[in-house]
Amino acid sequence: MSMQNHLIELERRHKALEKEIESARLQPSTDPVKVAELKRKKLLLKDEITKLRAPSPTVH
């Protein structure tokens, strides 16, 4: 898998988690621990996306 395809997949998963979190928040019976876990997964994906997008340091 190329780096670009990997980034696209990570972004797709990030958006899917965002939708799942929003849906869970609208349900009064949703477990707050589940929402917190979804948010943690979303944050981890965001961190990975940010790292992959950062310019790589050049070695001189």
Buried (B, 14 or more C-beta within 10 A) or exposed (E): EEEEEEBEEBEEBBEEBBEBBEEBEEEEEBEEEEBEEBBEBBEEBBEBBEEEEEEEEEEE
